[in-house]
Amino acid sequence: QVQLVESGGGLVQAGGSLRLSCAASDQTFTTYAVAWFRQTPGKERELVARIRWSDGSTYYADSVKERFTISRDNAKNAVYLQLNSLKPEDTAVYYCAVGPQYGGTHTSPHNYYYWGQGTQVTVSS
């Protein structure tokens, strides 16, 4: 069982920035891919960004390319999501998730084994 703890959400004005953090307790990420999803009421969770631990390769949803950056810290066993140039439509609960590095449909939330509790990001216009 991997327990994920997220932090860093909050309220920010449009154009502002936030950094989300995801840490794993009692487990390392080395055999997994780590992803950030987001969800708004009534909608399915949407993949925002993903990083594969083995080689650091990344994936971004088109809606966040050039604005969000996912990164990892091997020493701290943590994954970060830097959110820049935020827009009101980025408002959502953001979740950290862990899944397989290879195989499956990495954009589907059903492909992930463990989830954090979520952190709210609210962008005001």
Disulfide bonds with the S-S distance in Angstrom:
Cys22-Cys96 1.91
